[in-house]
Amino acid sequence: LKDIGLAGVGFRPLYFTPTFSKHRGERCGGVQLHIENREAFDSVGFGPHLLATIKQLYPDHFGWLPPTNGDYFIDKLAGTSSLRETIDAVQNVDDLLSVWRSDSDTFRTSRSDTLLY
């Protein structure tokens, strides 16, 4: 994660044992985030980078929870399947984030006439 060069955040290794989900009861390695500069830290961009890094480092252990009712839970969290599809295809996460930022800017502009304050 340090190699990605994400601004405003530092990392520290840690270990934990989940009490639920697919790795319940297993000792797992993880990373603790230290937000060093909250203005510089891109919290929305961090998640996709984290998922891509985990898949890159542990491809045999990485996987999405199986779909329920036809939908992957990650797609519900992200509001789109594009995150999962980008990670699965090992595509550049920054390209996805550019699309998200563009969509966000378009929405921000289109809603400006309807804001009261």
ChimeraX attribute file (.defattr): number of C-alpha atoms within 10 A of each C-alpha:
attribute: neighborCount
match mode: 1-to-1
recipient: residues
	/A:1	15
	/A:2	9
	/A:3	5
	/A:4	9
	/A:5	9
	/A:6	15
	/A:7	16
	/A:8	15
	/A:9	19
	/A:10	16
	/A:11	14
	/A:12	9
	/A:13	9
	/A:14	10
	/A:15	11
	/A:16	12
	/A:17	12
	/A:18	13
	/A:19	10
	/A:20	8
	/A:21	8
	/A:22	9
	/A:23	11
	/A:24	11
	/A:25	12
	/A:26	11
	/A:27	11
	/A:28	12
	/A:29	10
	/A:30	13
	/A:31	13
	/A:32	11
	/A:33	11
	/A:34	12
	/A:35	15
	/A:36	13
	/A:37	12
	/A:38	12
	/A:39	9
	/A:40	12
	/A:41	15
	/A:42	14
	/A:43	12
	/A:44	12
	/A:45	17
	/A:46	17
	/A:47	13
	/A:48	21
	/A:49	19
	/A:50	14
	/A:51	15
	/A:52	24
	/A:53	15
	/A:54	17
	/A:55	17
	/A:56	13
	/A:57	10
	/A:58	11
	/A:59	11
	/A:60	8
	/A:61	8
	/A:62	14
	/A:63	11
	/A:64	11
	/A:65	11
	/A:66	11
	/A:67	11
	/A:68	8
	/A:69	7
	/A:70	7
	/A:71	11
	/A:72	16
	/A:73	16
	/A:74	16
	/A:75	16
	/A:76	10
	/A:77	10
	/A:78	14
	/A:79	10
	/A:80	12
	/A:81	15
	/A:82	13
	/A:83	21
	/A:84	18
	/A:85	12
	/A:86	16
	/A:87	20
	/A:88	14
	/A:89	8
	/A:90	12
	/A:91	13
	/A:92	13
	/A:93	18
	/A:94	12
	/A:95	11
	/A:96	17
	/A:97	17
	/A:98	12
	/A:99	11
	/A:100	15
	/A:101	14
	/A:102	12
	/A:103	12
	/A:104	12
	/A:105	11
	/A:106	11
	/A:107	11
	/A:108	11
	/A:109	10
	/A:110	10
	/A:111	9
	/A:112	10
	/A:113	8
	/A:114	7
	/A:115	6
	/A:116	5
	/A:117	4
